[in-house]
């Protein structure tokens, strides 16, 4: 696979991201791509390791190691190295319905299990995956491919998030007549309203939705089963129903003062911002603005980072991110050997942007909220209530905070409760 000596001859190289101080001025994607010649060199680093762990998707020490989709990574890396891009696309699509999504939002579990990482640095698999699928769209290889024959069976898929779209795609390929029912005004679920635009631009989601429509999938928006879409209609009009609803009920923080003004769930903050952005480029004002405010984000994971990046683009006055866990080491510990996912210190795009503005990583470690203490400085009930953070065990005691965004997740799962 690849070039047997590639990982010895070539260093790991990632494309540079857009400058943090420039990208916070817009909501566009932050990543760039390498030139084709450089991508092929990176693909050559995929070594003939015999037993690759990058595509195993095993749970080791409570954390997934390798690709949960079981992508055929050594195969498409080898084909990219040889310049056989269409072949690489075929191998990529064999296990992954939507590589244009995963290459943008996945934490690259495959790279943590890469054998080359034992000797040098892992292969830039996520970047290569992105190059393959984007070249496919550019070259017109991602054209509609409706099934040759229909079974006549009608299936309703409830929910249009990642699982709903993947389910619909598979069922449609099998020849069934698929209808996806979504309660929001746009298709995509988490992909559209959970992940902010700078991480996953919505034209990328719509591009895939349009392709699925051309292949025969029917989409219905603005309908919530059991409310404005009767359950009887499902039983009457469909042979089968698949529930692909997401975990939109947030995990709350039941501490004193939780009901004070100015405290929001991450899903409220992020989804309202994206809807307003798509509807009016934020001109309608129908979002929770952090402009000029001191913001605290409770939760140090991916969604917390999304809240940080969103607050910065609102031009917040300051932002702090509370992380209940201790700061991770810069290198693997002895109890975190390869091919386990490396639990090491990393700085994501939101923290990088905050550091560029304020001079430091916004995360505060081993910190949690004990209670929220209200302040009586505001008179108008329409005002956002200020919240004192002197009830946090934190290094910024006494600072008054205007907005607190809570992002909490179950640490034993790979998904978040918003």
N, C-alpha and C positions, 0 to 999 in steps of 0.2 A: 504494500500500500504506500502510495506516495513515493518519495525518494528515500531509499534505505539510509543514506547519510544526510538527509535534508536537515534533520534537527541539530546536527553537528555543524553544518555549513551555514545555516541561516538563523539569525536571532528572531525571536518573537517581536513582531512589529504590529501595532494597532494604529488605525487612522486617528489623526488628531480630532478632538471634538471642537465645536465652535467655542470661541473665547467666552468664558463665563460672564464677563461684564457686558458682552454684546448680546448674548443669547437671552439674557433676562429681559431684554427690551421687546421680545416678541414671544409667540407661542409655537414657533416652528421647531422641528426636530433638531436635536442637538448634535447628532452624530454625522460624520462624514464617511466616505468610502475610499479604500485604496485603489490605485490603478490596477488594471487587470494583470499586468506582469508581476506586480508586487503580491497580488492575491495568490497567484500560482506559486510563487516562492513560499508563501506562508502555508499553502496546502501541501507543499513538498515536505514540510516538517512532520507530517503525519507518518510515523515510523511503522515498519512492519513488525508490530509488537507481539504478534502471535495470538494472544488472548486479550483483546481490547476491552477495557472496562468503561470506556466513554459512553457506550450505548446500552449499558446493562439496566439502569434504572432500579438498582437494588436499594433496600433500606439498610444502612449500616450505622450502628450506634444511634438509632432514632432519626436519622436524616437520610434523605434520598441521595444516592451516589450514582452519577451517570444520568443519561437522558431518560426521563420517564416515558417518552414517546418511543424509545428504542430506535431512534434514528440510525440509519446505516452510515454512520459517520466516516469510518475508514474508507468506505466505498466512494462516497461522493467527494471526499477530499482527494482521493487518488485520481478521480476523473477530472476534477478541476485542475490539478497539477498537470495533467496531460492535455488540457485545453478542450476536453470533451464536456462542454457545459450542458448540452441537452441531455446527455447521459446522466450527468450529476443531478439534473432536475428530476429525472425519472426515479432515481434512487431516493432522493429527498422526499418526493411526494408519496412514495410507497408507504411511509410510516407517519407522515405528518400532513394533516389536512391544510394547515395554514402556517407555513414557514415564515410568511411575511409578518405574522404576529409574534411568533415565538422568538424570532431573531432580534426583535426590538425590546421585548419585555421579560424574556426568560433570564434567570440569574446565571445561565451557562453552567449548569451542573455537570455537563459533559467535560468541560475544561478542568474542573476540579478533579476528575477521575482520569485525566489524560496521562498515559504512560510517559510521554515525553517530559511531563512535569517532574518526574523523578530525577532526571538528569539535568535538565535546563528549565525551560518554561513551557507550559502547555501550548498546544496548537490553538490558533485563533478561530475555533470552529464556528462560534456564533457569527462572527464577521463574514466568514466564508459562506455560511448558510444564507445570510442576507444578500450577499453578492449573487448567489445562484438564483434565488427567486426574483430579485429585481431585474436581473438580465433576462429572465424568462418573460417577464411582463414587457420589458423593453423590446424584445425580439418578436413578440406576438405569439410565443409558445403557449401562453396561458389563455387560449381561446376556449369558448364554451364547448363542452363535451357531454351533451345530454345522453342518457342511456339509450341504447339501440332499441330496447323493448321495455314496455311498461307492464307491471304486474296487475294494474287495476286496483290495487289496494291503496287506501287513503290513510295517511298517518298525520296526526297533529303533534307538533313539537311545541311545548309550552316554555317560552323563554328563548331569547336570542343571544345569550352570552356565548362564551367560547364553547361550552359543552353543547348548547342548543344548536349552534351553527355546525359544529362537527358532526353531531347526530344527524342533522338534516342533510348534510353533505353525503354521509355514508348511505343513508336510506334512499336518497335520490339516485345515487350511483347504482343501487340495487334494483332500481326500476320502480320504486313506489312513488306515489303522488304525495308530496310533502307540503304541508302548510305550517309555517312558523308563526306563532301568535306571541306578540310582545306588547306589554302594557305601556311602555314608554313611547315617545313620539318618534324615536329613531331605533333602527336595528343595531344590535351590537352589545347590549347589556353592559357588563363590566368593561368591555373593550371601548365602548363609546363614552359612557358616563363615569366610569370608575378610574380609568387611567388617563392622566392629563395629556393634552395635545403635544407637548414638547417631547413626550416619551413615545406616544403612538398617535401620529396625525390621523385625523378621522377620514381623510380621503383614502387612506390605506384600507380602512375597514369597509368603506363604501365601494371601493374597487372590487373587493372580494364579494360583497353582497350583490353587486350588479352582475358579476360573473355567475353566481349561483342562480340568480333570477333568470339569466339567459339559458341556464341548464335545466330550468323547469321548476325551481323551488318557488313557492308562493309565500309572500311575507305580508302579515297583517300587523299594523301598529296601533297603539292607542286602545287596545282591548285587554282587559284583565279578566281572566276566567273566574267566574263566580260573582263578578260585579256587573260589568257591562258586556260580558260575553257569557251567556248561560251555559251551565254544564250540560244541560240537555242537548244543546247544539253539538257538543263534542261527541256525545253518544250517538246522535242521529247521523252526523255527517262523516264520521271517521271510523275506520276499522280498528285503529289502535291509537293510543295517546302516550307520548313520552314526556315525563316531567323533567325539565332541565332548568329549573328555577334556581337562582343564586341565593347566597346567604346575605340578604340585604338588611336583616335585623342586626343592628350593631351590638357589640358586646359593651355593655355600659360599665361605668366606674362608679359604683354605689357608695360614694363618700359624702360627708356633710357638705352642703352648699352646691350640690351637683345641679340643681335647678336654677341657679343664678343666670342672669343674662350674660351673653358673651361666650358661652361654652357650647361647642358644636361637635357633632360627630363628623368624622372625615368625609363620609359619603355625602353629607349635606354640603360641606364646603366645596368638595371637588366636583360633584355632579352639577350643582347650581352654576359653578363657574364655567364648566364646559358647555352647558346648555346655552347660557348667555353668550358665550364666545361664538358658538355656532349660529345662534339666532341673529345676533346683532353686533358681533365683535365687541361685546361688553357694553354697548351703548345703551341698552335698555335698563341697566342698573339692577337687574334681577339676580344678584349674586351676593355672597357675603364678602364684602370688600375688606382687605387687610391694609389698605393704603393708610400710611401715616400711623399705624398702630404697632404696639409691642405685642408680639405673638409668641405663645408657647404651644408647642406640639407635643402631646403626650404619646409616646410610642416611637421607637427607634428603627422600625422596619421600612420596607419599601414604600408603603402608603404614607407613613410619616414623612419620608423624604419627598414624596409628591406634594404633600401639604406645605413643606418648607419651600420647594420650588415655586409653588403657586403663590404663596404669600410674598415671596421676593418679587415676582412679576407684578404683583399689586403695588409694589413700592412700600412695603411695610417699614416701619421705623427700626424694628429689631426683631429677631427670631431666635428662640431657644428650643431645643429638642430634647425631651427627657427620655432617657433610656434606663429601664429598670435593671438591665444586665450590666456587668462590668465591661470595661473596654477590652476588646479582643487583642491577642498578641499579634506582633508583626509577622511571626513565622509560626508554622504548625507546632503544637505541643506534642509531647510523646504520646498522649492519649488520643490524638487526632491524626493518625497516620494515613497516608495514601492507601487505598483510593477513596477514603471518606472525603466528603465535601470539606474543603479547608475552612476552618473557623478561624479566620485571621482578620485583622483590621483592614477595612476597605472604606474608601470615601466615595459616595455616590454623587450623582450630578447635583442634587440639592445642597448637600454639604459643601461641595466644591464651589458652588455659586455663593453660598453664605460666607465661606472663607475668603473669597475674592473681594467681598464687600466689607466684611467686618474684621477680617484678619485672623479668624480662627474657625475651626469646626464648631458648628452650633450645638453638638451633642454634649449632654451632661450625663455621666454614667452613674449607675447605682442610685438612681433617683426615682421616686414615685410620689404620687399625690396623696397626702394625708387628708386634707380637706380644702375646700374652696372658701375663702373669706371674702364676703361682699364689702363693698365700699359705698359710703353714702354721699359721694361727691357729685353724683348726677341726680338731677331733679326730674327731667323729662323721661317718662317711662319708655319712650320710643328710642332713647339712647341705648347704645350697647353698654351694658354694665361693666365697670372696670373690676378686675379681680386681682387681689393681692397675692403675690407668689411667695410671701414670707411664711406661708404654711407648707411650703415644699422643702424637703431636705435637699437643698441645692446650693451651689456656690454663688447664686445671685440673689441672696436674701433681701427682702425689702423692696424689690423692683415691682412697680405696678404694671399689670398686664391688661391690655384691652381685649384681646381675643385669645381664647384657648381652644385648640382643635384637638379632639381626642381621637387617636387611632390606636385601637387595641386589637391584638390578634391572639389566637390560641397557639402557644408555642409548640404544641405537639402535632400540628397540622401544617400542610403546605399552603393552605388558603387563609384568607383574612376575613374576619367579621367586620363589616363596616357599619 
